[in-house]
């Protein structure tokens, strides 16, 4: 439901899944992402804080927290997350797709596109979701984004989407 844009339904399903296994951090992460898409940013921050605790600070979760900071106009906190992810990228892999989401919410679409191009160079598997990832929706009208989709081999599919 998250990737199909049915965020309210996704929230319900993620909460049910958490009732079954409260220790599986990806469910808390996706719950936070879905809540953010619904504009329920305080709840999103709470879900992501739990995901962060359970994941031992997964870079995907840390980036999602940065995205929420950017969405709540906490520019300095979002910048600190970006700086942390940059430092972490020196010692472990950090998907630039996740970093791009922070930049999108910060209003830096060109910077986000640069990060997605870097993700392409890194052969990041998260790019395969780029056509349906709600976090990347603001880029879908940009020519550079469509060129990237073509480089991914997703150009004809992208052209057929409404």
N, C-alpha and C positions, 0 to 999 in steps of 0.2 A: 504493500500500500504506500510506503514512503516514496519509492521511485515512480509510482504512478500518480503522485500528487494528491493522494487521499490521506492527508496528514491526520485529520481527526480520527479516522479509522485506524491508522497506524498507531496513534497514541494508545487507543483502547487495546489493540493487540499486544503492543509492547508491555503495557501494564499487566495484562494477563500472563504474559510470558515471564515477567519478573515474579509474579505470584508462584510460578512453578519452579523457578530457579533464580533467586535474588543475587546470586554470586557470579553470574555470567555477564561480564562487563559490556560486551558488544550490545546487549539489549538496552542497557542504560544509555549507551552512546547513541544508539538509534532513537531511543525515546527523546533524548535531548535534542537531536537534530530535528525530529518531527515537531516537537514543541516549539522550537525556534521558528520553524516554517509557519506555524500557527500564530506566531507573534506572542507566545506565552514565554517570554524570555526569562522571567524569574524562575519558573518551573524548569525551563531548559537548563538554566545554570545549576539548579539543584540536582537534576538527573546527571548532568555531566560531571559534577563534583563527585558523585557516587561512582561513576564510570572511571574517573581519574583515580580514586582510591583503590578500586578493585583491580585496575589494570596496571598498577605501579607506574602511572604516568605515561601511558601509551601516547605516542606523538599524534596519532589521529584524534585522540580525546583532547589532548592539550590544544591542538589546533581548533577543535570545535569550541573549546572554551574561549579562545581568542576571537573566534567568529562572533560569539555572543557578546563579548566585550565591545567589539566594533559595532554590532547592531544596537547596543545600548548607549552608543556615543561615549564610551569609555576609551578614548583614543590612546591614552597613555598605557592603559592595561593591555590593550590589543598590541601595541608596539612592543611591550615587554615580552609578550608571548611570541611575536615574530622574532625578536632577538634571541629568545631561548631556543626556538626551533632552528635558527641559524647556527647557534653554538652546538646544538645536538647533532646537526647534520655533519659536523666534523668527526663524530665518533660512531654514528649509526644512521641508517637510512631514514630520511624524512621525506614523505611524499609531498612533492610540490603542488599536487592537486589540493591537498588540505591547506597548504599555505595560501594558495590562490583564493580559497573561500574566505579567508580573513581579509585579504586585499579587496575582494569584491564588496564585502560588507563595509569596508573602510572607504569605498568609492574609488579605489585605484584599479580601474578595469585594465588599463595598459599593463600595470605591474602584474595583475593576475594572469593576463595572457602570456606575459614573459615567463611566469612560473609554469604555466601549462606547457609551453614550448620546452622548458627545461625538463618537465616530467616526460615529455615525448623522448627527449634525448636520453633520459634515464631508463627508458622502457618501462615506465610505471604502469602496472596493471590497472590502477584505479582510473586511468584515462578511458578504459573501455566503457565506463559508466557515464562518460561526459555528456552524451546526448540526453540522458534521463536524470542526471543528478540535479536535484532542485537547487543545490548551492551554486551551481554554475549557470542557472537560468538567465541572469542578467547579461551573460556573454553571447547568448544565442543569436542576437541580431548583428553581431560583429563579423565582418569579413575574415579577420584573422582567426576567429574561432572556427568558422566553416572551412578555412584552409587547413587548419589543424585536423578537423574531422576527416577531411579528404586524405591527409597524410596517414591517418589511422586506418584508412580503408572504409570509413563510415560515411563518405560523402554522399553516395546515392541514397542511403537510408535517411540522412539528414535532410536531403532535398525533399523527400516525400513526407516529412513530418509537417503537421499544420503549423 
